[in-house]
Amino acid sequence: MKKLILSIAVMISLNANELLEQVDKNLQPTSSESYKKLINIEPDGTKKEFLLYQAKKDKDKMVSLFLEPDSEKGRATLRLGDNMWLYIPNVGKPIRITSMQSVVGGVFNNSDIMRLDFTTEYKVEKQEDKNDYFLLTLKAKTENVAYDKLLMKVDKKTVTPTEIVCYTSTDMLIKTLEYKDIKDFGNGIMRPAIVETFSPLYKGYKSIMVYGKITPKEFADEAFSLDNLSKTSELRR
């Protein structure tokens, strides 16, 4: 109980942008590798699953490699800030993709799948104390961000999101993301292992992201380049 009270007191002492920085740190180390499963569920209950390996460096670099299913194996994506590319084996050079597209279909878009630190893309416009959580109103720093505004509920105990509601610049609801199942990943990483999303634009559809492993790891800058996108599998060694 004392630890919880102390944690809440520390969070209250932080300003809004510092709180968002702490959320980023708690969700994933600055440089790390992770494995996650993406599950798309259609209205009739049909499911399609993907297994991804991802490497992240700093606040704006991420590369992903598809491990399953066999039809997608070997594909890779690269994100450098607002820029994204898809590599398909035997197709040639990488193809430019956008944040609002989805390389897996379903409700998650490329921005969700290759999520950068929130502080990279957003600034805090408002912070409200709602007893057991903080409500942050986030505004996109540029027009290139997938969502113009986010309403983020931050649990005071874990300092991680429990819900994020995404809007356009005209306040149209795009989707809701729910963060669930707090898990200890080791190395001081304690965060939700499951992210579920649904959208009024995709009625009856739901997509789920399940984190299986998150580990701090250092990578060379060269790992996050178009020239090396075809060699992403070598990062797992």
Secondary structure as the mmCIF struct_conf table of DSSP 4:
data_model
#
loop_
_struct_conf.conf_type_id
_struct_conf.id
_struct_conf.beg_label_comp_id
_struct_conf.beg_label_asym_id
_struct_conf.beg_label_seq_id
_struct_conf.end_label_comp_id
_struct_conf.end_label_asym_id
_struct_conf.end_label_seq_id
HELX_RH_AL_P HELX_RH_AL_P1 LYS A 2 SER A 13
BEND BEND1 LEU A 14 LEU A 14
HELX_RH_AL_P HELX_RH_AL_P2 ALA A 16 LEU A 27
BEND BEND2 GLN A 28 GLN A 28
BEND BEND3 THR A 30 SER A 31
STRN STRN1 SER A 32 ILE A 41
TURN_TY1_P TURN_TY1_P1 PRO A 43 ASP A 44
BEND BEND4 GLY A 45 GLY A 45
STRN STRN2 LYS A 47 LYS A 57
TURN_TY1_P TURN_TY1_P2 ASP A 58 ASP A 60
STRN STRN3 LYS A 61 GLU A 68
BEND BEND5 PRO A 69 PRO A 69
TURN_TY1_P TURN_TY1_P3 ASP A 70 GLY A 74
STRN STRN4 ALA A 76 LEU A 80
TURN_TY1_P TURN_TY1_P4 GLY A 81 ASP A 82
STRN STRN5 ASN A 83 TYR A 87
TURN_TY1_P TURN_TY1_P5 PRO A 89 VAL A 91
BEND BEND6 LYS A 93 LYS A 93
STRN STRN6 ILE A 95 ILE A 97
TURN_TY1_P TURN_TY1_P6 SER A 99 MET A 100
BEND BEND7 GLN A 101 GLN A 101
BEND BEND8 VAL A 103 VAL A 104
BEND BEND9 GLY A 106 VAL A 107
HELX_RH_AL_P HELX_RH_AL_P3 ASN A 110 ILE A 113
TURN_TY1_P TURN_TY1_P7 MET A 114 MET A 114
HELX_RH_AL_P HELX_RH_AL_P4 PHE A 118 GLU A 121
STRN STRN7 TYR A 122 ASP A 129
BEND BEND10 ASN A 131 ASP A 132
STRN STRN8 TYR A 133 ALA A 140
BEND BEND11 LYS A 141 THR A 142
TURN_TY1_P TURN_TY1_P8 GLU A 143 ASN A 144
BEND BEND12 VAL A 145 ALA A 146
BEND BEND13 ASP A 148 ASP A 148
STRN STRN9 LYS A 149 ASP A 155
TURN_TY1_P TURN_TY1_P9 LYS A 156 THR A 158
BEND BEND14 THR A 160 THR A 160
STRN STRN10 PRO A 161 TYR A 167
TURN_TY1_P TURN_TY1_P10 SER A 169 THR A 170
STRN STRN11 LEU A 173 GLY A 186
TURN_TY1_P TURN_TY1_P11 ASN A 187 GLY A 188
STRN STRN12 ILE A 189 PHE A 198
TURN_TY1_P TURN_TY1_P12 PRO A 200 LEU A 201
BEND BEND15 TYR A 202 TYR A 202
TURN_TY1_P TURN_TY1_P13 LYS A 203 GLY A 204
STRN STRN13 LYS A 206 PRO A 216
HELX_RH_3T_P HELX_RH_3T_P1 ASP A 221 ALA A 223
BEND BEND16 PHE A 224 SER A 225
HELX_RH_3T_P HELX_RH_3T_P2 LEU A 226 ARG A 236
#
